[in-house]
Amino acid sequence: MDKNFVSKRMKIIDLKKEEFFIEQYVNLRNSYVKLLLTLPVNISETKEWLKRNDIEIRGLAQDNVLLGVVILYLSRDGEIAFFAKQVNKRIGSRLLKIIKEVAKEKKLKFIWAWVLKDNFIAQRVFEKNGFVRGEISERIYNKKEYRGIIFRRVLRKQGLSK
Ligand SMILES: CC(C)(COP(=O)(O)OP(=O)(O)OC[C@H]1O[C@@H](n2cnc3c(N)ncnc32)[C@H](O)[C@@H]1OP(=O)(O)O)[C@@H](O)C(=O)NCCC(=O)NCCS
């Protein structure tokens, strides 16, 4: 993978292999439950979750600080979710490039994300990284309906040889 987009002091980590970062991951993820439409998780359940074969998860770290994380859900047709410790520092864009390469290695044809309609920063990051804005769809969370926008990025054209 071309890693030039990651600065020298930053490293790409696989959360499944780097237990040191799990606590930071849990804290970071739990700080965004409203944007991700999920419930908070704890460390022990996260350790179990990380054993699953149908997820890939990568982080960016610098000096043992977790700067951001991106998750690829293989059993959800290549859905991704990502979040950064500090916004507007290009961490999100770097994470999207990292997960694109992971998805290509997994031979996925596309990756996609569902973004809350008023999450303008995430929408901007998807669009500037080659994702195409698609249809609006609803998700039910905690008995409430939320409107979101689907963003897709094609990785491999249908019908091309592998
Ligand atoms: C979404 C997220 C991962 C993006 O990471 P990031 O490191 O902030 O992204 P980048 O720095 O690469 O890009 C941010 C872009 O948003 C733009 N932006 C910032 N605030 C904005 C706003 N209110 N409206 C529109 N665009 C905005 C920035 O100007 C920048 O675009 P530019 O490069 O054209 O100037 C991060 O913001 C985050 O963790 N958000 C909370 C969790 C979340 O919403 N995750 C998405 C769920 S799928």
The ligand as a Gaussian input file, in Angstrom:
#p B3LYP/6-31G(d) Opt

LIG

0 1
 C      -16.159000      12.477000      10.106000
 C      -14.729000      12.565000      10.590000
 C      -14.173000      11.169000      10.819000
 C      -13.911000      13.258000       9.505000
 O      -12.571000      13.327000       9.897000
 P      -11.735000      14.686000       9.819000
 O      -10.359000      14.331000      10.212000
 O      -12.445000      15.718000      10.614000
 O      -11.829000      15.018000       8.264000
 P      -10.873000      15.900000       7.368000
 O      -10.047000      16.789000       8.241000
 O      -10.184000      14.995000       6.425000
 O      -11.898000      16.789000       6.524000
 C      -12.824000      17.642000       7.132000
 C      -13.538000      18.447000       6.055000
 O      -14.820000      18.871000       6.543000
 C      -14.935000      20.277000       6.343000
 N      -15.842000      20.785000       7.339000
 C      -15.600000      21.090000       8.623000
 N      -16.724000      21.515000       9.217000
 C      -17.701000      21.488000       8.291000
 C      -19.092000      21.806000       8.279000
 N      -19.707000      22.238000       9.368000
 N      -19.776000      21.629000       7.122000
 C      -19.183000      21.170000       6.007000
 N      -17.868000      20.847000       5.951000
 C      -17.147000      21.005000       7.078000
 C      -13.519000      20.765000       6.456000
 O      -13.362000      22.050000       5.907000
 C      -12.776000      19.693000       5.672000
 O      -12.921000      19.844000       4.286000
 P      -11.800000      20.576000       3.358000
 O      -10.590000      19.685000       3.380000
 O      -12.414000      20.689000       2.031000
 O      -11.516000      21.907000       4.003000
 C      -14.615000      13.389000      11.909000
 O      -15.054000      14.686000      11.647000
 C      -15.382000      12.772000      13.047000
 O      -14.839000      11.987000      13.818000
 N      -16.681000      13.094000      13.180000
 C      -17.506000      12.501000      14.225000
 C      -17.864000      11.028000      13.930000
 C      -18.638000      10.902000      12.632000
 O      -19.476000      11.728000      12.297000
 N      -18.347000       9.831000      11.877000
 C      -18.997000       9.549000      10.614000
 C      -20.026000       8.489000      10.780000
 S      -20.027000       7.411000       9.360000

